[in-house]
């Protein structure tokens, strides 16, 4: 029995709602909390609430972008299918014309021509029927009619898809404006509140408490999934034994339960599917040195049939980008990424930055936190943001969302 899969868009909205709920429900507890400056606590909560709103708006925008790209891919496929069936119809039409010409030569009657792809001339229809009666037809009129109906149906379907794509584009553009506005508001709140060192410390304290809450929720979800998987496996084993199976696996107690998978959508920062090397991202800092909003867009559909292999971090154009760890940076320009940076970290992990408005300096050795460029929208994008990837050990990319979630 297969489990019902939660739609990615719905999952991400659940993530956003859980995050906002944690922030709004947060009340400092313990002796340490009681010693905090009430003004700093309120300011930190205001900053976090603004960040949560910006993150939720960014998630909505990037979900809309994924939907738009999915629709665009569907249109490309529909156009290919339509071209194929139109080519088939054209071939059948040519055959009909050839039969009509033969009928004309043999009978001396007038030769009507098929002049429109969507309908056959009444005269040629009569000739074809006579040809069919004589058993000389190379193309059946019924077959041609079926193909033409298919052409019309696929044309109508393509138009519907184009209309849906246009609506999705309008929705994406609206959500992009909303997300950019929330990031601007976040920048204003941080400028007013984050200058105070006491507020910075309180914000970090609250962030650690929330990270612990999310880690506890993740552990509980994993344990629950493991119990469910074990129960299902035992039930399946008992069902097999009751049928009188004499297999060795039944006599030895059945196979081991399938490994548990923590359900995404319960935790705001899911761990990578495959554990990276222990030093991957070791000691890293946030790549965006300024206001930012980001979302878990790992694996989302992208134009050209690609899957997203990074985390998108919205920030105003010109916001400094820094090296997340010490290492060597190489600056490049690509069609998709625009102005891009590869950081070969000292830990052996490689990081990829894309869509920069400009670089800072040239390819060189850098220290952690050193400015290497600025947020922009070069390459294949319209929104100011950083596309950020993490490649542990220099290998395949893993979901970078947990990494930036821990430090940004």
C-alpha positions in Angstrom: 0.0 0.0 0.0 1.5 3.3 -1.0 1.3 6.4 1.2 -0.5 9.5 -0.1 2.0 12.2 -0.9 1.4 15.7 0.3 1.6 18.3 -2.5 4.9 20.3 -2.3 3.1 23.6 -2.2 0.9 22.5 0.7 3.8 21.1 2.5 5.7 24.3 2.3 2.7 26.4 3.5 2.5 24.0 6.5 6.2 24.7 7.1 5.6 28.5 7.0 2.5 28.2 9.3 4.4 26.1 11.9 7.3 28.6 11.8 5.0 31.6 12.4 3.2 29.7 15.1 6.4 29.0 16.9 7.4 32.7 16.7 4.1 34.1 17.8 3.7 31.5 20.7 7.2 32.1 22.0 7.4 33.2 25.6 10.9 33.4 27.3 11.1 30.8 30.0 13.5 30.0 32.8 15.7 32.1 35.1 17.8 33.4 32.2 14.7 34.6 30.3 13.5 36.5 33.4 16.7 38.4 33.5 16.3 39.7 29.9 15.6 43.3 29.1 11.8 43.4 28.3 12.4 46.0 25.6 15.1 43.8 24.0 12.8 40.8 24.1 10.0 42.7 22.4 12.4 44.1 19.8 13.8 40.7 19.0 10.3 39.2 18.7 9.4 42.0 16.3 12.4 41.3 14.2 11.7 37.6 14.1 8.1 38.1 13.2 9.2 40.3 10.3 11.6 37.6 9.2 8.9 35.0 9.4 6.5 37.1 7.3 9.2 37.7 4.7 10.1 34.0 4.6 6.5 33.0 4.1 6.1 35.6 1.3 9.3 34.3 -0.3 8.0 30.7 0.0 4.8 31.7 -1.7 6.6 33.4 -4.5 9.0 30.6 -5.2 6.1 28.0 -5.1 4.4 30.2 -7.7 7.6 30.2 -9.8 7.8 26.4 -9.6 4.1 26.1 -10.7 4.8 28.5 -13.6 7.8 26.5 -14.7 5.8 23.3 -14.5 3.1 24.8 -16.7 5.7 26.0 -19.2 7.2 22.5 -19.4 3.7 21.2 -20.0 3.1 23.6 -22.9 6.4 22.6 -24.5 5.3 18.9 -24.3 1.8 19.7 -25.6 3.2 21.6 -28.6 5.4 18.6 -29.5 2.4 16.3 -29.3 0.3 18.6 -31.4 3.0 18.9 -34.0 3.2 15.1 -34.2 -0.6 14.6 -34.7 -0.7 17.5 -37.2 2.1 15.8 -39.1 0.1 12.5 -39.1 -3.0 14.4 -40.3 -1.0 16.1 -43.1 0.2 12.7 -44.2 -3.3 11.3 -44.3 -4.5 14.4 -46.2 -1.8 13.8 -48.8 -2.9 10.2 -49.2 -6.5 11.4 -49.7 -5.4 13.8 -52.4 -3.4 11.1 -54.2 -6.5 8.8 -54.1 -8.6 11.6 -55.4 -6.2 12.2 -58.3 -6.3 8.5 -59.2 -10.1 8.6 -59.1 -10.0 11.5 -61.5 -7.6 9.8 -63.9 -9.6 6.6 -63.9 -13.1 8.0 -64.1 -12.7 11.4 -65.8 -14.7 13.1 -63.1 -13.7 16.5 -61.6 -11.0 16.3 -58.9 -11.9 18.2 -55.8 -8.9 19.1 -53.5 -8.6 19.1 -49.8 -7.8 22.7 -49.2 -8.2 22.9 -45.4 -6.7 20.7 -42.8 -9.8 20.7 -40.6 -12.4 19.5 -43.1 -12.7 17.4 -46.3 -14.5 18.5 -49.4 -17.9 16.9 -49.9 -16.9 15.7 -53.3 -13.8 14.0 -52.2 -15.7 12.4 -49.3 -18.1 10.8 -51.9 -15.1 9.6 -54.0 -13.5 8.2 -50.9 -16.6 6.3 -50.0 -16.8 4.8 -53.5 -13.1 3.9 -53.3 -13.7 2.2 -50.0 -16.6 0.2 -51.5 -14.2 -0.9 -54.2 -11.6 -1.9 -51.6 -9.1 0.5 -53.1 -8.8 3.0 -50.2 -5.3 3.4 -48.7 -6.6 5.7 -45.9 -9.9 5.2 -44.2 -12.1 8.3 -43.9 -13.0 7.3 -40.4 -9.3 7.2 -39.4 -8.8 10.6 -40.9 -11.8 12.0 -39.1 -10.5 10.5 -35.8 -7.1 12.2 -36.3 -8.7 15.5 -37.1 -10.8 15.4 -33.9 -7.6 14.6 -32.0 -5.9 17.7 -33.6 -8.8 19.9 -32.6 -8.8 18.5 -29.1 -5.1 19.0 -28.6 -5.3 22.5 -30.0 -8.0 23.4 -27.5 -6.0 21.8 -24.7 -2.9 23.8 -25.6 -4.9 27.0 -25.5 -6.2 26.1 -22.1 -2.7 25.5 -20.9 -1.5 28.8 -22.3 -4.3 30.6 -20.5 -3.5 28.9 -17.2 0.2 29.8 -17.7 -0.7 33.5 -18.3 -2.8 33.5 -15.1 0.1 31.8 -13.2 2.5 34.4 -14.5 0.3 37.2 -13.2 0.0 35.5 -9.8 3.8 35.0 -9.7 4.4 38.7 -10.5 2.0 39.7 -7.7 3.6 37.4 -5.2 7.1 38.7 -6.2 6.0 42.2 -5.5 4.6 41.1 -2.1 7.8 39.3 -1.2 10.0 42.2 -2.2 7.8 44.5 -0.1 8.1 42.2 2.9 11.9 42.2 2.5 11.9 46.0 2.4 9.8 46.1 5.6 12.2 43.6 7.2 15.2 45.8 6.3 13.5 48.8 8.0 12.7 46.8 11.2 16.2 45.4 11.4 17.7 48.9 10.8 15.6 50.3 13.7 15.9 47.4 16.1 19.0 45.4 15.4 21.6 48.1 16.1 21.3 47.5 19.8 23.7 44.8 21.0 21.2 43.6 23.7 18.6 43.0 20.9 21.2 41.1 18.9 21.9 38.8 21.8 18.2 38.3 22.6 17.5 37.5 19.0 20.2 34.9 19.0 18.9 33.4 22.3 15.4 33.2 20.9 16.7 31.6 17.6 18.5 28.9 19.6 15.4 28.1 21.6 13.3 27.8 18.5 16.0 25.7 16.9 15.8 23.3 19.9 12.0 23.2 19.6 12.2 22.4 15.9 14.9 19.7 16.6 12.6 18.2 19.2 9.7 18.2 16.8 11.9 16.6 14.2 13.0 13.8 16.6 9.4 13.2 17.6 8.3 13.1 13.9 11.1 10.6 13.1 10.2 8.4 16.1 6.5 8.4 15.1 7.4 7.5 11.5 9.6 4.7 12.7 6.8 3.3 14.9 4.4 3.5 12.0 6.8 1.8 9.6 7.6 -0.9 12.1 3.9 -1.5 12.8 3.1 -1.7 9.1 6.0 -4.1 8.5 5.0 -6.4 11.4 1.4 -6.3 10.1 2.6 -7.3 6.7 4.7 -10.1 8.1 1.7 -11.5 10.1 -0.5 -11.3 7.1 2.1 -13.4 5.1 2.4 -16.0 7.8 -1.4 -16.5 8.2 -1.5 -17.6 4.6 0.7 -20.6 5.4 3.8 -19.3 3.7 6.8 -21.6 4.2 9.4 -19.1 3.1 12.6 -18.8 5.2 11.9 -15.1 5.9 8.6 -16.0 7.6 10.1 -18.7 9.7 12.9 -16.4 10.9 10.6 -13.6 11.9 10.2 -11.6 8.7 12.4 -8.9 7.1 13.7 -5.8 8.8 11.3 -2.8 8.7 11.9 -0.2 6.1 14.0 2.8 7.2 11.9 5.6 8.6 11.7 8.9 6.7 10.9 12.0 8.6 7.9 13.6 7.0 8.7 17.0 5.5 6.3 19.8 6.4 6.3 19.1 10.1 9.8 20.6 10.6 10.9 23.9 9.2 14.5 22.7 8.6 14.6 19.1 7.3 18.0 17.4 7.3 19.6 16.4 3.9 18.4 13.0 2.7 22.0 11.6 2.7 24.2 12.7 5.7 27.1 14.8 4.4 30.6 14.6 5.7 30.8 15.8 9.3 32.9 18.8 8.4 30.6 20.0 5.6 29.6 23.6 6.3 31.7 23.5 9.5 31.6 26.9 11.1 29.9 28.6 8.2 28.3 32.0 8.4 25.2 33.3 6.6 26.1 34.1 3.0 23.8 37.2 2.9 25.1 40.0 5.1 21.9 41.9 5.4 18.1 41.4 5.4 17.1 38.2 3.7 14.1 35.9 3.2 14.5 32.4 2.0 12.5 29.2 1.4 13.0 25.5 1.0 12.9 25.2 -2.8 15.0 22.0 -3.1 13.9 19.8 -6.0 11.3 22.3 -7.3 10.6 22.3 -11.0 12.5 24.7 -13.2 12.4 25.7 -16.8 13.9 23.2 -19.3 12.8 20.3 -17.1 15.5 20.9 -14.5 15.2 20.5 -10.7 16.2 23.2 -8.3 19.4 22.3 -6.5 19.8 25.3 -4.2 18.1 27.6 -1.8 16.9 31.0 -3.0 17.5 33.9 -0.6 15.7 37.1 -1.4 17.5 40.4 -0.4 17.5 43.9 -1.8 19.8 44.5 -4.7 23.3 45.4 -3.6 23.2 43.6 -0.3 26.7 42.2 0.4 27.4 38.5 0.0 30.2 37.0 2.1 32.3 33.8 2.0 30.5 31.3 4.3 33.9 29.8 5.2 37.6 30.5 4.3 38.8 29.2 1.0 39.4 30.2 -2.6 36.8 31.9 -4.7 36.5 31.8 -8.5 34.3 34.3 -10.4 32.4 33.1 -13.5 29.5 34.2 -15.8 27.0 31.6 -16.9 23.7 31.8 -18.9 21.6 30.5 -16.1 23.5 31.8 -13.1 24.6 35.2 -14.4 27.5 36.5 -12.3 28.4 33.5 -10.2 31.0 32.5 -7.6 32.4 29.1 -6.7 33.9 29.0 -3.2 36.2 26.0 -2.6 36.0 25.9 1.2 38.9 24.9 3.5 36.7 22.1 4.8 36.5 20.5 1.4 32.9 21.6 0.8 32.2 23.7 -2.3 29.6 26.5 -2.4 27.9 28.1 -5.4 26.5 31.6 -5.5 24.5 32.8 -8.5 22.7 35.9 -9.9 25.1 38.5 -8.4 24.8 42.1 -9.5 28.6 42.5 -9.1 31.7 40.8 -7.7 34.0 42.2 -5.0 37.6 42.0 -6.2 38.8 39.1 -8.2 39.4 35.3 -7.8 41.5 34.9 -4.7 41.9 33.4 -1.3 39.3 34.7 1.2 38.6 34.5 4.9 35.3 33.6 6.4 32.9 36.6 6.3 34.8 38.4 3.7 32.7 40.3 1.1 32.8 38.5 -2.3 29.9 40.1 -4.2 26.4 41.7 -4.1 22.8 40.5 -4.5 21.3 41.0 -8.0 19.2 39.3 -10.6 21.6 38.5 -13.4 21.1 35.3 -15.4 17.8 33.4 -15.6 15.8 35.3 -13.0 13.7 38.5 -12.5 13.9 38.8 -8.7 16.8 40.0 -6.7 18.1 37.0 -4.8 21.0 34.7 -4.1 20.8 31.1 -5.4 23.1 29.2 -3.0 24.3 25.6 -3.3 26.2 23.3 -0.9 28.4 20.5 -2.3 29.9 18.4 0.5 33.3 17.1 -0.3 33.0 18.9 -3.7 30.5 16.3 -4.9 26.8 16.4 -5.7 24.7 19.2 -4.3 22.6 18.5 -1.1 19.7 20.5 0.2 21.3 23.7 1.5 18.2 24.9 3.4 19.1 23.2 6.7 22.6 24.9 6.5 21.4 28.4 6.0 18.5 27.9 8.3 21.0 27.2 11.1 23.1 30.4 10.6 20.8 33.0 8.9 
